Each structure stands twice: as structure tokens, then as C-alpha cells.
Amino acid sequence: MSTKKRLNVTEILDRAKKAAGVKTDSRLSEILGVDRTTVSVWRRRNTVDVHILSTFCQQFAVSMDWLFLGVDHAAPPADDVTGKILQMLEGMDDEQRRDILRYTQKTELLEELLRQRRA
């Protein structure tokens, strides 16, 4: 006996927004090239256009397993520090990731200046 699991369109669209780095359905609809109401209709009917979302996966280099099922075969183990950092970064928007990069670069520069001063 096979048990079919229904797709959860709300989760799929939320993962798509995360992958695209956007927060609103309106912005996601622009990226997908569909009318603003299309995304809300998908949510209400719990259906999506697989062709549009497969193109989205190619455009944003995300796996269809992850987008549709939330399964990431390449994800590092949860107890791995690098994996935890990557998971944290995935939940951030572009501006937040740029802030972290700037902070890291500033820290590296300060450490280099301290090394030079000690030499």
C-alpha cells in the first residue's frame, strides 16, 4: 500500500522566497514572472505550476527536492559547526549576509594590523 504525501504549497512558496532572498509573495511573483494574484491562488488551491518552479530552481541553483519537499541531500549534519553557520546564513536576506561579510573583513583587517604592529 503506498501512502502519498500531499505537497504543502505554503512551504514550497516560503522556501522559494528564502532562495530568492525576498520576503513577500508580490516580489516572488515578479521573480517567477506571474501575475501577483497567481501566488495567492496557488496558496489557496494548494497547487503550483511545476514548470515555472523547475525553471526557478535552475535560475537560483536550488534542488527540486529541497524546494518541493524540504529535503536537502547535500546539507551538512546539524551538529557540524559549518552546517549550522550555513543554515543560519540561508535564513538571512542579502543585506544581512553582506553585513556579516563586512564585519568579517573588518575583523580580519584589524587582526592583520595588530600582527603588523607586534612585528
SULWO-V442155 format. One record per pair of residues at least 6 apart in sequence whose C-alpha atoms are under 6 Angstrom apart, sorted by sequence separation. I is the first residue (numbers start at 1). GAP is how many residues later the second one is. D is the distance in whole Angstrom. If there is no record, write none. Layout:
I_GAP_D, I_GAP_D
This chain:
42_6_5, 65_6_5, 66_6_5, 29_7_5, 76_7_5, 26_10_5, 10_33_6, 9_34_6, 9_37_5, 15_52_6, 12_55_6, 12_56_5, 21_72_5
